[in-house]
Amino acid sequence: MSEEVKAPTSYEALEHDLVASGRAYDFEMIDRAYALASAAHQGQFRRSGEAYICHPISVAQILVELGMDSESIAAALMHDVAEDTEVTIEEIRQKFGAEVALLVDGVTKLTQIKFSNVEDRKAENLRKMLLAMSQDVRVMIIKLCDRLHNMRTGDAWPEQKRRDKALETMEVYAPIAHRLGISNIKEELEDRSLHYLDPVGYENIRALLNEHGDDFLNGVCATIREHLEQNGIHNATIRHRVKSIYGIYRKMYMQNKDFEEIYDIYAVRIIIDSVAECYTALGLIHDMYHPLPNRFKDYISTPKPNGYQSLHTTVIGREAIPFEVQIRTRDMDRNAEYGIAAHWKYKAGITGASNDRLDERLAWVRQLLESQRTSIDATDLLSDIKSDLLPEEVFAFTPRGDVINLPAGATVIDFAYAIHSAVGNRMIGAKVNNRIVPIDHQVVTGEIIEIITGPENRGPSRDWLNIVKTSEAKNKIRNWFKKERREENIAEGKDAFEKELRRNLMVI
């Protein structure tokens, strides 16, 4: 995480970034958006003392770095006007069209409605934003950039607000950035949140990283480049990076590992032209350095759910310092850095396979909203988000080789419902790698899972609601009981009610 926060930025700096990007931006529309926002925020200041307009300009700059389009930049400049000024969404719609108005409205909090508590307000604002995001993912990308700039300038907040914002960022926004594959934003959100939530732990790890300089990585990069050139792989881009502070923190404090036991603190990234060269380079790396057992992952043949692709291997050289090598193509690298933002095709129109992939990447938003539709308690959404968006994910296979991804801790019942609700409803058991397992067996990456099904009229057990991890499985189980067992539910409810009356010595 970069500790330095840039000085308050200006519209001229944003214009410079727009021109430097080389993309065909609609400068006339962006200028009008700035003029409206600047006039609306006139006389408003942030807690730090700087003019308020500096914040939307900074958010727009982050969006330019991600390669987002003109509508996103215009919406970012105006993202707070409907919430904090006299300007309305309707006025923005008239002046900028429905597309920009939807983006601004999507990131605008519900200010007119009175909520009974803070949790309800947070949950409903989140639900509103997710609903807008399911229509247009740019809503969430703008919100992530908004939150990132707020976290960069969070020192001006009172201490309790800093901690509250950091916790919300860690539990909601960083996992969403992960799901969208925007790794740079995800890692910076996590690091800045940790800085406020556990400043001592954060500083300890920073000190350890400063002790272990990256001089040896520069040498490694030079050696690898020379070896690749000698073996016919030219034009490779080779970079090195140090694992994020929060990534190290999780392993040290949550998995109880020593700093020296973490093998991917240092990483070398090799970016080359083709998939064939990726596998060739992997063989060359294993010739040069000793690979550590069980530390190889092929995310090219089996991508992560957020679309990430790369080969990962951990090796150890003569210096006895282990380091990870990541090998990927240029397209894979762009996707890893910018995630869903790397595929921005709104100007050209998303078509065919690209559109299908975008729909797949956003399916979890729709599932989450669907499972919430029948819920009375708005705070269910927050708990579902926390369980469904955990960064830790597992991948398992059906006997046909289809990949099913689930949050860590998910069971074989979750696996069954992820295949199809009919498979889950008829499930009577499961085999993992050809061995029968209990139904609360937690799925581990790489397992081949076969669901054993019973007759068609068989249904799930109510106990499963206490076993399953995903909101999708819970929702499907609840729906089955609603539809299939209506009479039984009424009888059970009546029986429970009568028992309660008798227990309280009341006569029916």
Residue, then its C-alpha position, 0 to 999 in steps of 0.5 A: m500500500s502506498e502510504e503517500v496520499k496525493a495532494p488535493t487534485s485538480y480538474e486539470a490533472l484529470e484532463h491530463d490523465l484523460v488525454a494521456s490514456g489515449r482513449a476517445y473520451d467525450f470531453e464535452m460531456i465530461d466538462r459539463a459534468y464537472a461544471l455541474a458538480s463544481a457549481a453544486h459543491q461550491g462552498q462545501f469542504r471535506r473534513s480535511g479542509e480541502a474543497y469537496i470537489c477534489h474528492p469526485i475528481s480523485v474518484a474519476q482519476i481512479l476510474v481513468e486508471l481502470g480504463m473506464d468509459s466517458e459515462s463512468i467518468a461523468a457519473a463519478l464527477m457527479h456521484d455525490v450531487a444528488e445526496d449532498t446538494e440541491v441537484t436531483i437525479e431527474e435533472i441529471r437525466q435531462k442533462f446527461g441521459a438515462e445511462v449516466a443518471l442510472l449510474v449516479d442514482g445507483v451510488t446515491k444513498l437513501t437519504q429520504i427514508k428514516f430507518s430504525n437503526v444503522e444496520d437497517r440503513k446500511a443493508e438497504n443502501l447496499r441492497k439498492m446499490l446491488l440492484a443497480m449493479s445487477q443492471d449495470v456493473r459500472v455502479m459498483i466499479i464507481k462505488l469501489c473507487d469512491r470507497l478507495h479514495n475515502m479510505r486513502t483520506g480517512d485520517a481526517w475521520p474521527e477514530q470510531k468512524r475510521r474503524d466502522k468504515a474500515l470494517e465495512t470495507m473489509e467485510v463488503y467492498a473488498p470481497i466485491a472487488h475480489r469477485l469482480g477481479i479488480s485485485n489492485i483495488k481489493e488489496e489496497l482496500e484491505d491494507r488501508s482497512l487493516h491500518y485502521l483496525d489493527p495499526v500495531g499488527y500492520e506496522n509489525i508486518r511493514a517493519l518485517l518487509n522493510e528488513h527483507g529487502d527485494d534486492f535478491l528479487n532483482g537478481v532473480c528477475a535478471t537471471i530468469r530473463e536471460h534463461l528465457e531468452q536463451n531458450g527462445i522466449h523473447n519479449a517477456t515482461i518480468r516484474h516482481r512484487v511483495k505480497s500485500i500486508y493484509g495477505i501476510y497478516r491473515k497468514m500470520y495472525m489467522q493461520n498462526k504462521d511465522f513470517e518465514e513460513i509464508y512462501d509467497i511473500y515474494a513473487v516474480r511475475i512473467i508475462i508472455d505472448s501465448v499459453a504455449e509459452c506459459y507452460t514452456a516457461l514453467g518447465l524452464i523455471h523448474d529446471m532453474y530452481h527447486p520447486l516446493p511440493n504441493r505448491f503448483k496451481d494451474y489457474i489457466s486450465t481451471p480459472k478462478p470464479n472471478g476469471y483470474q488465470s495464471l500458473h503459480t509455482t513456488v520455488i527455492g533458489r541458492e539464497a534459500i528464500p522461497f518465492e512464488v513465480q506467476i506465469r501468464t499471458r498479457d491478456m491474463d495479466r490485464n484481466a488479473e489487474y483490472g478484472i471486469a473493468a478490463h473488458w469494458k465494451y460499452k462503447a462498442g456494445i458487449t456482444g456474444a461470448s463477452n456478454d455471456r462472460l459478463d452475465e456469469r460474473l454477475a450471476w452471484v449478485r442476482q442470486l443474492l438479491e433473489s434470496q433476499r426477496t422474501s426476507i423481511d429482515a434487511t440485515d440478512l443481506l449483510s450476513d449473506i454478503k459476508s458468507d457468499l463473498l468471502p475471498e476464500e473459495v474452493f473448486a470441486f468437480t462433478p464426475r463429468g468434469d464441470v467445475i463448481n466453485l463455492p465459498a470456503g466451508a461449503t458442504v456437499i449439500d451446497f455443491a448439490y444445489a449449485i448444480h441444480s435445485a432438483v439435484g439438491n432436493r433429491m439428494i440422499g448422500a454424496k461420494v467424494n473421490n469415490r468414497i461415501v462421505p457424511i452430508d456435512h462434509q466440507v468441500v475441498t478444492g480438487e475433489i470430485i463429488e458425485i451426488i447420490t439422488g433418491p426418488e423425485n418426490r424426495g425433498p430436503s431435510r429442515d436440518w439442512l438449513n443449519i448445515v448449508k453455507t450459501s444463501e443460494a442453497k438456503n433459499k432453494i431449501r426454503n422454497w421447497f418447503k414453501k411449495e411442496r409442504r404447505e399443508e404439512n407446514i400449516a399442521e406443524g405450525k398449528d401443533a406448535f402453537e397449541k403446544e405453546l398455549r398448553r405450556n402457558l396453561m391457556v385453553i384453546 
